[in-house]
Amino acid sequence: MATPLVLTLACADRPGITARVTGFLFARGCNILDAQQFNDRAEVGGTDRFFMRVVFDPDGATPEGLRADFAALAAEFAMEWKMAREDRPRRTIILVSKFDHCLVDLLYRWRTGELAIDPVAIVSNHPREAAIRVDIGDIPFHHIPVAPETKPAAEAQFRALADATGAELIVLARYMQVFSDEQSAHFAGRCINIHHSFLPGFKGARPYHQAHERGVKIIGATAHFVTADLDEGPIIHQDVERITHADSPADLVRKGRDTERRVLAEAVRLFVEERVLLNGARTVVFRG
């Protein structure tokens, strides 16, 4: 069997889309291995858009040839679409500040083959010795300090690095700097942040202490796309951890960090496996 390809698409919902897509693949000898679809129906408050993810064996057909042929069908339905090799690692830049637990977890999952990423750079607003305490091997480390008066230049430096490395995914692994509107727009749809709270709620500084003061019984973490609206980007994945009255703020921090790393890793996995499609302020996530 040839290396499978993944086709993802989104367009205005109308009859016949599934038939046309599957018919296109059948006519070219492709064998569908997995298919998922979602109709976000307007009558139940949706966007009236259609979303689909298909994994298929191209049976000798080249990705380039299939893309060229599919373009006509995509144009007919005004689709936003992508066709990619299932096994291709996505070129990834990871940003980190002083908390490196999410970075460590991502690197472990990458090294064990669990995450199909290709880390092309690690970037921090702190020097390496202050930012990370893990062996990053041959991954290039870049210290890009950020201060209010230097932020535009620092962001331009990072954009240049992302362009030079061909980064397809930007991961904010507890990177404690807020992107400007320009930076958020530049990386729209390919920048994932982990928020140390179960959004929406307890925003701002010391969220676990806020949660402790309120006596909450659940804490959590949220992975979402970065947008100009701080911590309001489309949510990719969330998880929670139950706590009790006996838990101290330090206990919440410890449990919260564990949740953060798990949630971020899952969001990255979903993204690189082409399982996340944007749907306005929300996402469609085809799990598997």
Wavefront OBJ file of the C-alpha trace (Angstrom):
o trace
v 0.000 0.000 0.000
v 1.228 3.485 -0.844
v 1.638 6.116 1.843
v -1.900 7.289 2.678
v -2.980 10.849 1.940
v -5.317 12.991 4.029
v -7.869 15.232 2.335
v -9.624 17.860 4.445
v -12.192 20.308 3.136
v -14.791 22.850 4.190
v -17.433 24.623 2.112
v -21.043 25.771 2.113
v -23.302 22.788 2.691
v -25.243 21.478 -0.302
v -26.335 18.070 -1.602
v -23.880 15.843 -3.393
v -20.554 16.853 -1.848
v -19.788 13.453 -0.314
v -20.786 11.654 -3.509
v -18.604 13.896 -5.662
v -15.561 13.561 -3.378
v -15.790 9.792 -2.997
v -16.564 9.448 -6.707
v -13.461 11.481 -7.531
v -11.304 9.111 -5.482
v -12.984 5.988 -6.857
v -12.471 7.130 -10.454
v -8.723 7.363 -9.801
v -8.404 3.975 -8.155
v -7.974 5.352 -4.645
v -9.135 3.289 -1.673
v -10.765 5.172 1.210
v -9.380 4.027 4.572
v -11.263 6.402 6.863
v -13.855 9.125 6.317
v -15.575 11.553 8.654
v -17.908 14.430 7.892
v -19.957 17.039 9.699
v -22.855 19.205 8.530
v -23.110 22.302 10.752
v -26.799 22.811 10.102
v -28.175 26.328 10.206
v -31.495 25.183 11.663
v -29.767 24.201 14.908
v -27.713 27.368 15.130
v -24.803 26.313 12.960
v -22.940 27.993 10.123
v -24.525 25.851 7.361
v -21.080 24.613 6.349
v -19.886 21.131 5.465
v -16.632 19.629 6.767
v -14.909 16.426 5.701
v -11.727 14.458 6.403
v -10.803 11.496 4.234
v -7.763 9.226 4.566
v -7.100 7.221 1.418
v -4.588 5.007 -0.353
v -3.633 6.803 -3.597
v -2.756 3.464 -5.259
v 0.204 4.853 -7.182
v -1.256 8.243 -8.007
v 1.015 11.141 -7.057
v -0.104 13.754 -4.536
v 0.762 16.462 -7.068
v -1.412 14.906 -9.753
v -4.331 14.345 -7.396
v -4.138 17.919 -6.143
v -4.145 19.273 -9.688
v -7.180 17.152 -10.601
v -9.068 17.919 -7.398
v -8.643 21.685 -7.825
v -11.463 21.818 -10.400
v -13.894 20.027 -8.080
v -12.825 22.220 -5.172
v -13.442 25.358 -7.240
v -16.924 24.166 -8.188
v -17.909 23.955 -4.526
v -15.747 26.911 -3.376
v -13.926 24.611 -0.970
v -11.172 25.435 1.438
v -9.131 22.264 1.184
v -5.830 20.551 1.770
v -4.295 17.264 0.674
v -1.205 16.052 2.528
v 0.789 12.892 3.201
v -0.395 11.267 6.413
v 3.146 10.502 7.591
v 4.766 13.873 6.899
v 6.082 15.566 10.076
v 4.947 19.191 10.338
v 7.747 21.713 10.746
v 7.196 23.176 14.214
v 8.545 26.038 16.322
v 7.993 25.781 20.078
v 8.018 28.932 22.214
v 8.632 28.752 25.953
v 9.302 31.092 28.854
v 10.391 29.753 32.258
v 7.934 26.877 32.749
v 9.227 24.057 30.557
v 6.929 21.145 31.478
v 4.925 21.424 28.250
v 8.097 21.672 26.164
v 9.591 18.597 27.851
v 6.411 16.618 27.184
v 6.249 17.618 23.516
v 9.886 16.668 22.960
v 9.374 13.303 24.672
v 6.348 12.488 22.515
v 8.238 13.584 19.398
v 11.276 11.455 20.239
v 9.138 8.383 20.895
v 7.313 8.824 17.585
v 3.983 9.757 19.154
v 3.862 13.253 17.620
v 4.498 13.786 13.906
v 6.334 17.067 14.323
v 9.731 18.241 13.114
v 10.996 20.745 15.711
v 12.932 23.295 13.669
v 13.495 25.758 16.521
v 12.868 26.468 20.190
v 12.377 30.140 21.002
v 12.324 31.826 24.393
v 12.148 35.339 25.749
v 14.636 34.195 28.407
v 18.211 32.883 28.015
v 18.445 29.127 27.658
v 19.793 28.495 31.141
v 16.825 30.376 32.621
v 14.213 28.950 30.280
v 14.753 25.213 29.886
v 16.408 22.446 31.868
v 16.169 19.652 29.334
v 18.467 18.314 26.630
v 17.118 19.682 23.363
v 19.748 17.906 21.292
v 20.402 19.480 17.903
v 17.252 21.617 17.870
v 18.351 25.248 17.392
v 17.610 27.497 20.373
v 16.880 31.186 19.833
v 16.770 33.791 22.590
v 14.503 36.635 21.475
v 14.026 39.013 24.437
v 10.798 40.983 24.536
v 10.272 44.359 26.211
v 7.512 46.906 25.544
v 9.850 49.174 23.601
v 11.391 46.311 21.578
v 8.299 44.154 21.019
v 7.698 45.140 17.346
v 11.317 44.343 16.459
v 11.232 41.078 18.441
v 8.069 39.969 16.693
v 9.539 40.836 13.296
v 12.612 38.775 14.184
v 10.415 35.813 15.056
v 8.380 36.117 11.847
v 11.626 36.092 9.871
v 12.725 32.940 11.724
v 9.394 31.229 11.038
v 9.634 32.097 7.347
v 13.259 30.957 7.120
v 12.507 27.587 8.743
v 9.286 27.012 6.815
v 7.366 26.554 10.059
v 3.880 25.117 9.579
v 2.955 25.130 13.265
v 3.748 27.533 16.104
v 3.245 26.160 19.627
v 3.139 28.459 22.647
v 4.211 26.002 25.346
v 3.592 28.306 28.324
v 5.123 31.250 26.464
v 4.217 34.164 28.718
v 4.084 36.895 26.110
v 0.980 38.225 24.373
v 1.136 38.360 20.580
v 0.260 41.688 18.972
v -2.716 41.829 16.601
v -0.276 41.842 13.674
v 1.537 38.760 14.960
v -1.716 36.929 15.658
v -2.964 37.652 12.141
v 0.316 36.553 10.569
v 0.098 33.105 12.200
v -3.692 32.731 12.039
v -4.801 29.115 11.968
v -1.348 27.676 12.725
v -0.497 28.974 16.199
v -1.659 26.985 19.248
v -1.579 28.263 22.810
v -2.085 26.398 26.079
v -4.073 28.413 28.598
v -3.611 27.424 32.220
v -7.330 27.486 32.952
v -10.540 25.879 31.781
v -11.787 28.723 29.618
v -13.780 30.781 29.949
v -13.083 31.708 33.538
v -10.347 32.812 35.932
v -8.499 34.816 33.306
v -5.409 36.848 34.002
v -2.750 36.351 36.637
v -2.597 33.516 39.179
v -5.635 31.561 37.890
v -5.038 28.629 40.234
v -5.014 30.970 43.212
v -8.248 32.545 41.959
v -9.729 29.061 41.680
v -8.565 28.183 45.175
v -10.102 31.325 46.631
v -13.417 30.456 44.989
v -13.339 26.882 46.289
v -13.694 25.280 42.865
v -13.917 21.520 42.544
v -12.569 21.286 38.988
v -9.564 22.909 37.370
v -8.503 22.486 33.776
v -6.555 23.645 30.767
v -7.510 24.854 27.303
v -5.594 24.605 24.032
v -6.793 27.076 21.433
v -5.749 28.919 18.312
v -4.183 32.317 18.924
v -6.235 35.290 17.738
v -6.204 39.025 18.354
v -8.829 38.471 21.080
v -6.723 37.385 24.050
v -7.570 33.845 25.179
v -10.698 33.873 22.997
v -9.401 31.883 20.004
v -11.180 28.784 18.678
v -10.810 25.961 21.205
v -9.130 22.737 20.059
v -8.987 20.618 23.204
v -9.758 20.858 26.927
v -9.483 18.636 29.973
v -10.177 18.904 33.680
v -8.859 17.620 36.993
v -11.014 17.153 40.066
v -9.788 18.633 43.336
v -10.992 18.803 46.907
v -11.139 21.256 49.784
v -7.877 19.778 51.068
v -5.873 20.849 48.011
v -3.597 23.851 48.515
v -2.704 26.356 45.763
v 0.546 24.400 45.313
v -1.474 21.220 44.772
v -3.568 23.006 42.152
v -0.439 24.210 40.376
v 1.011 20.683 40.358
v -2.175 19.106 39.057
v -2.702 21.966 36.636
v 0.714 21.573 35.045
v 0.026 17.912 34.398
v -3.270 18.805 32.724
v -1.626 21.536 30.655
v 0.978 19.250 29.136
v -1.609 16.585 28.273
v -4.026 19.055 26.713
v -1.362 20.791 24.641
v 0.095 17.519 23.369
v -3.341 16.314 22.308
v -4.083 19.597 20.524
v -0.788 19.353 18.648
v -1.544 15.747 17.680
v -4.974 16.683 16.381
v -3.485 19.550 14.358
v -0.641 17.624 12.738
v -2.979 14.746 11.856
v -5.183 17.246 9.986
v -8.100 16.665 12.353
v -8.841 20.315 13.194
v -10.851 22.532 10.854
v -11.764 26.116 11.660
v -15.449 26.973 11.769
v -15.638 30.672 12.533
v -15.022 31.152 16.252
v -15.211 27.397 16.801
v -13.473 24.290 15.510
v -14.554 20.997 14.022
v -12.353 18.242 15.457
v -12.446 14.820 13.833
v -11.150 12.570 16.574
v -9.470 9.255 16.035
l 1 2 3 4 5 6 7 8 9 10 11 12 13 14 15 16 17 18 19 20 21 22 23 24 25 26 27 28 29 30 31 32 33 34 35 36 37 38 39 40 41 42 43 44 45 46 47 48 49 50 51 52 53 54 55 56 57 58 59 60 61 62 63 64 65 66 67 68 69 70 71 72 73 74 75 76 77 78 79 80 81 82 83 84 85 86 87 88 89 90 91 92 93 94 95 96 97 98 99 100 101 102 103 104 105 106 107 108 109 110 111 112 113 114 115 116 117 118 119 120 121 122 123 124 125 126 127 128 129 130 131 132 133 134 135 136 137 138 139 140 141 142 143 144 145 146 147 148 149 150 151 152 153 154 155 156 157 158 159 160 161 162 163 164 165 166 167 168 169 170 171 172 173 174 175 176 177 178 179 180 181 182 183 184 185 186 187 188 189 190 191 192 193 194 195 196 197 198 199 200 201 202 203 204 205 206 207 208 209 210 211 212 213 214 215 216 217 218 219 220 221 222 223 224 225 226 227 228 229 230 231 232 233 234 235 236 237 238 239 240 241 242 243 244 245 246 247 248 249 250 251 252 253 254 255 256 257 258 259 260 261 262 263 264 265 266 267 268 269 270 271 272 273 274 275 276 277 278 279 280 281 282 283 284 285 286 287 288
